[in-house]
Structures are given as C-alpha cells and as structure tokens.
Amino acid sequence: MKFQTKAIHSHQKPDKQTGAVVTPIVTTTTFAIKEPGAPVEYDYSRVSTPTRKTLESCFADLEEAKSCLALSSGCSAMHLILQLLSPGDLVLAEEDLYGGTLRLLKHVEKTQNIRVKHIDFSNLSMVKSMLTNEVKMIWLESPTNPLLKICDILTIAKAKPKEALLVVDSTFSSPYFQRPLDLGADIVIHSATKYIGGHSDCLAGLIVFNKEDLKEKFEFFNKTIGPVLSPFDSYLLLRSLKTLSLRMERHEKNALETAHFLKSNKRVKKVLYPGLPSHSNYEIAKRQMTGFGGVLSFLIEGGQKQAISFLKNLKIFTLAESLGAVESLAEHPLTMTHGSHASSSITEDLIRLSVGLEDIEDIKEDLQQALDKVKF
C-alpha cells in the first residue's frame, strides 16, 4: 500500500466485536488473565494498550520501520533515548536544536556525567574529523529548529563509527517528506505534538527504529519509567494520520509561496527555508526529502524592537510556541522557544513562522500589513 492508504487502513480494520470502523478508545488500566503465568497480549496499560498499539503499528508502517513507541511528549521520547547512554559516553550533537532538546542534553551532562559536544553538522569535513570511536551517539535535527539547516543524513550515517547510534529528530518533515531510517539512521524521533497531531490538541512523542536490541531496551525503559501515551491521545494521533499527507502538501505549498513572498520584501534581510534554491543545502534537501515542510524563519530589518513590533501586529498568525498545526503560528526564538539556551546564531532579528493551512492570499496579506506597521 502507498503512504496515504496505509495512513487510513494499516492495522485499522473494523473492530471485531462491534464493527466500529474507527479504532476504539480502550481506557482500561488492567486486563483479565485466564491463569497465573499464562502468556497474554495485554496485562497492564503502562506496558501496552490496544489503542496505543494500533497507533504504534500504523506509524511504524508509515516510517517503514519494524518498531515504534508512542510516548507522552517529544521530551519523554528524548529522555527515553538518552537512557541508552552510560556515564562517560560522548554525544555529538548539532548546535542548532530545539530549546527543549538543548535543556535536556545540558541536564544529562550535569547529572549523568554524559559528555555532549555541539557542532555544525552542515560542515561535513569537520563532522567527519570528529566522528571517532569515542562517539557513542550522534544527535541531529534535519531541518533544524529554528535555523532550518539541513544535515546530510546519508553521508553522516556512512561516516559514523559502527557502534555509535545515529538519532535523527525528523519533526519538521514527518514521515511523509522524509524517512531517515532509509538513509541510515538508527533511531528517528518525532514530537508528534506538531505535524503528526496537526491540530494543537495533543501532546505526544514517537520513536521508530529497526534494531532488535533497541526494542528490548526501549520496552524495558518504557515499562520501568512509564512515559506512555494515553488511549485518548493515541486515538487523536490515529485520527490525524489519516490526513497527514494532505496537510503536509498544503503546508509546503503555503510555506514555499510565503518564503518567496518574504524574500522579495525589502524589509526582510534573509529567508531561511530549504525549499529555496538560495539555501546553502538545497541540493541535499532535494536528495533526502520529498518535500520541504511548512516551517521557515527570516531575519527582519532592524533588531528585536522591529521583530516584536511585527509579531504584535499579526492578525491571522498567532503569537505562540509550537508549530505544525492547521493554524499559522509565529514566534521570536530568542525570547521564546530557545531563551537562555540560544546560541549566537539565534539573533534578536530572527522570526520563525509555522505556515498553516489558511488561504495563501490571506497569509501574505497578514504578513504585509504587519511589516507595514513596523517602524524601521
């Protein structure tokens, strides 16, 4: 089956007992067992539930993966992955990452004696020189948040030490536009709160992988720590997967037109979007992605004063953290999502837009009127 068909039908046959076409929400926390010690598919909801298992099975199919875990948030998913490390291990991480990821990596540095080095993964010659046997985990985002850098996943996968795990956060792309496992990644993570959920109403994280030893470890961590996704949120993600491909196509169409619109505006210094030929890694993006996503960033003329003025004057775009939903969102990374964890590249004139599904003419009109009201 092709992607859209799998999103609707994979592991989602009508319920045997009732004939319900939509996967039922099974809320029980415990399950009856016929006799002590007998093998059962379900025994306790922290381990697995029918609704969550259906989501995990469907999403694994979409990623062309063997295994998937659905967790209570993207941060829960990241925390579970970091449990694979031991004191003294070295993590080589992209320097441009989501603020919550930077916060978590800094925390494990302090409390678990995990060493973390942040580098620019778009500089492949430097990356290859640092991929020594000392590295136990490589942590990427592609595209990155909020600078929309592209990491060459295939090249990095080929160059990494054999024992090192390559983790790719593919939140900005979703499996519809990018499947890092096919490019050599060991673990792929999604903040499913974003495009997978797509409606700003569900907090979730997803991990996909193929290696059997990872499955055993993740299932142990999942059972022991318990950061699992609720049955209702599992249902919400299953609902949203059915329209994922349609939404991603519209997000990309609107974002690409928005990027061209801003690029031609004299009050915009630079537009950061991998779908523009002017992007430094445009060719790599074309090679490893089938679409460029719905997030872009740009540098406004002036500084923080002008950036905040622009954001305050938006009418259709909502000033809010998060991204990937049907409504357009805008934010100022330096004072919002990245805050005290911002690198020197997160400047006061940087604005991130999550372009939604509204009519593109209304989107462009909103951006123009907000720019017109800024005093430069």
Buried (B, 14 or more C-beta within 10 A) or exposed (E): EEBBEBBBEBBBEEEEEEEEEEBBBBEEEEBEEEEEEEEEEBBEBBBBBBBBBBBBBBBBBBBBBBBBBBBBBBBBBBBBBBBBBEEEBBBBBBBBBBBBBBBBBEEBEEEBEBBBEBBBBBEBEEBEEBBEEBBBBBBBBBBBBBBBBBBBBBBBBEBBBEEBBBBBBBBBBBBBBBBBBBBBBBBBBBBBBBBBBBBBEBBBBBBBBBBEEBBEBBBEBBEEBEBBBBBEBBBBBBBBBBBBBEBBBBBBBBBBBBBBBBBEBEBBEEBBBBBBEEBEBBEBBBEBBEBBBBBBBBBBBBEBEBBBBBBEBBEBBBEBEBBBBBBBBBBBBBBBBBEEBBEEBBBBBBBBBBBBBBEBEEBBEBBBEBBEEBEE
